[in-house]
Amino acid sequence: MSPPPAPTRPEQSSRGVLVRYATAATLARIADGSAATALILLALERTDSAAIGGLLAAATTLPHLVAALLSRSSRA
């Protein structure tokens, strides 16, 4: 029986993987928050209605709230 082929890439340290993951997660979180803020400001500028801005803010946070509630209820 022949030995398994040698890996083509050297093994990465777990710290390097964690740093890349944390960097990507941080950038994604910043982009998500910035997009929501930009949409709300755009709605306020176009409509001059705080009610529309408030509804849009609620609509952008609703998926996060629903996901948290569903996650919590599935563990109970």
KERO-986389 format. One record per residue (C-alpha): x, z, y negated; residue number from 1. Coordinates in Angstrom, 1 decimal. Layout:
N
[[X Z Y] NUM] ...
This chain:
76
[[0.0 0.0 0.0] 1] [[1.4 -1.0 -3.4] 2] [[1.4 1.5 -6.3] 3] [[-1.1 1.0 -9.1] 4] [[0.0 -1.2 -12.0] 5] [[1.6 0.5 -14.9] 6] [[-0.5 1.0 -18.0] 7] [[0.0 -1.6 -20.7] 8] [[-0.3 0.9 -23.6] 9] [[1.4 4.3 -23.8] 10] [[-0.9 7.3 -23.5] 11] [[-2.1 8.5 -26.8] 12] [[-2.0 12.2 -27.7] 13] [[-5.3 14.0 -28.0] 14] [[-4.4 15.0 -31.5] 15] [[-4.1 11.4 -32.6] 16] [[-7.4 10.5 -31.1] 17] [[-9.0 13.5 -32.8] 18] [[-7.5 12.6 -36.2] 19] [[-8.8 9.0 -35.9] 20] [[-12.3 10.3 -34.9] 21] [[-12.4 12.8 -37.8] 22] [[-11.3 10.2 -40.3] 23] [[-13.9 7.7 -39.1] 24] [[-16.7 10.3 -39.0] 25] [[-15.8 11.5 -42.5] 26] [[-15.9 7.9 -43.9] 27] [[-19.2 7.2 -42.2] 28] [[-20.7 10.4 -43.6] 29] [[-19.5 9.5 -47.1] 30] [[-20.9 6.0 -46.9] 31] [[-24.2 7.3 -45.6] 32] [[-24.6 9.8 -48.5] 33] [[-23.4 7.3 -51.1] 34] [[-25.9 4.6 -49.9] 35] [[-28.8 7.0 -50.1] 36] [[-27.8 8.2 -53.6] 37] [[-27.3 4.6 -54.8] 38] [[-30.8 3.6 -53.5] 39] [[-32.4 6.5 -55.3] 40] [[-30.6 5.8 -58.5] 41] [[-31.6 2.1 -58.3] 42] [[-35.3 3.1 -57.7] 43] [[-35.2 5.4 -60.7] 44] [[-33.6 2.8 -62.9] 45] [[-36.1 0.0 -61.9] 46] [[-39.3 2.1 -61.9] 47] [[-38.6 4.9 -64.3] 48] [[-40.6 7.1 -61.9] 49] [[-39.3 10.4 -60.6] 50] [[-42.1 10.4 -58.0] 51] [[-40.7 7.1 -56.5] 52] [[-37.2 8.6 -56.5] 53] [[-38.5 11.7 -54.8] 54] [[-40.4 9.7 -52.2] 55] [[-37.3 7.6 -51.5] 56] [[-35.1 10.8 -51.2] 57] [[-37.6 12.2 -48.7] 58] [[-37.7 9.0 -46.7] 59] [[-33.9 8.8 -46.5] 60] [[-33.7 12.4 -45.2] 61] [[-36.6 12.2 -42.8] 62] [[-34.8 10.6 -39.9] 63] [[-32.2 13.4 -40.0] 64] [[-34.9 16.1 -40.0] 65] [[-36.9 14.5 -37.2] 66] [[-33.7 14.1 -35.1] 67] [[-32.8 17.8 -35.6] 68] [[-36.3 18.9 -34.6] 69] [[-36.5 16.7 -31.6] 70] [[-33.0 17.9 -30.5] 71] [[-34.0 21.5 -30.9] 72] [[-37.3 21.1 -29.0] 73] [[-35.6 19.4 -26.0] 74] [[-33.4 22.4 -25.5] 75] [[-36.2 24.9 -25.6] 76] 
